Amino acid sequence: MKRVFTLIIVAFMLTAFGQVQAQVLLTSDFETWSGSHHPQGWVGVKTSIDTTAGIIKNTTNFHGGATSVQLVNATTSHKRFTTTGLSVETGVFYEISYWVRGHGSIRCGCTDLTNYSSYVPSGYHAINSGTWAQYKDTVVGPGTNLAGEFIFSVLSTVADLDHLQVDDVTITKLAVTIPTVSIYDIQYTTAIPEDSPYAGDMVNTGGIVTAANSSFYVLQSHVGPWNGIEIYDNTHVVAIGDSVTLTGMVSEYNGLTEIGGVFNFVIVNSGNTLPGPDVVPPVVINSEAYECVFAKLENVLCTDTTAGNGMFRVFDGNDTTYVDDVFYHFTATPGYHYDITGIGYYSFGLYKILPRMASDVEVNYSSVEENNSIEVAMYPNPIVNELNLFVNGQVDMIRVTDMIGNMVISQNTNGLNNLTIDFSAIRTGNYVVSLMKDGEIVARQIVVKQ
């Protein structure tokens, strides 16, 4: 799952948040140099490009005046050409305007000397022209430092057009205010399609982590509908129970509301009680309001384990929903009733619930045996080598599964009602023995001790 969050602020955003007079931090025409490799106002402490062979005073190709800077980095590993100390502030937007020609790739960023902004554009401007062109990129301060630096990141420069030449740079602080809003405010909508009213906007928000993997995590602020949201962020490491505040851009990704381009990230504290789970039926999971909300399905019947892509389907007597393995894979048994805790979700055109760990999926034994005509006696329990069963009537099949649903024994009864099952090759642990006939199921939990 890939997202690209480019922090470019368009005119309607400036209008929506209000704009006051901008502040110019730097204008550089590369006319003043200290030697042939050190333009005034440049080569800060975060510069990583070769300060001799990579930074060259160019008097042949220039946009204005009589000089430009030539940047040379023929490798595919990016190198930074940075300003000397300029004020960088957390969450503040800066426009970097510049003219460029030549052959290579270039993008912009800034740093507070500890943290780095997202680079804009994330995939670089690919330059391959002898004609000068102007670019205006907007970056966001990742932290505050009066001696921060602004960055040109370059790579894959080619000598056929003298690598890259940059001229007439202006760095401007933009007066854009990022609103602080709740997850509920971001998610709640009555619109069709059900897009967030903040889609395309930067916001400050926060909540408690209810689920996480290496690509994204889920925040929730309160119990109930409209209070959960996905944070697409593979940079910051979080744990369930962390209270987090952050700034990022709201977007709709294939119908799922999420926040990306995260900065101003703070773990306020850890080990918090989670908001929920909210016990709901499948019909509620199948709604926009429970997208990314911590919820629980009780007494739902597994009707289909071949739903595809690691999913199985469950039914409560009225509605069906899907159980997906985005966080945790569980092998369900058709005909079993389960209690399932997890995150409401939407992807590939389907609403679903995402269990996060083994304890999120539990067999509902009382419901499995409700109204069953099968009576069974099993002994001994705990088992050492063999399990004896006596069934009042006939059953078709006996299955033994471990506590995460993996089948370890499957045996036809051949019409017998007095059976012995060999457990000598089964590892020590807890298991479920299920007896099935004509759609009815009896399940018993047993313990194996070898």
Secondary structure, 3 states (H helix, E strand, C coil): CCCCCCCCCCHHHHHHHCCCCCEEEEEECCCCECCCCCECCECCCCCCCCCCCCEEEECCCCCCCCCEEEECCCCCCCEEEEECCEEECCCCEEEEEEEEEEEEEEEEEEECCCCECCCEEEEEEEEEEEEEEEEEEEEECCCCEEEEEEEEEEECCCHHHCCEEEEEEEEEEECCCCCECCHHHHHCCCCCCCCCCCCCCEEEEEEEEEEECCCEEEEECCCCCCCEEEEECCCCCCCCCCEEEEEEEEEEECCEEEEEEEEEEEEEECCCCCCCCEECCHHHHCCHHHCCCEEEEEEEEEEEEEEECCEEEEECCCCEEEECCCCCCCCCCCCCEEEEEEEEEEECCEEEEECCCHHHEEECHHHHHCCCCCEEEEECCCECCEEEEEEECCCCEEEEEECCCCEEEEEECCCCCEEEEECCCCCCEEEEEEEEECCEEEEEEEEECC
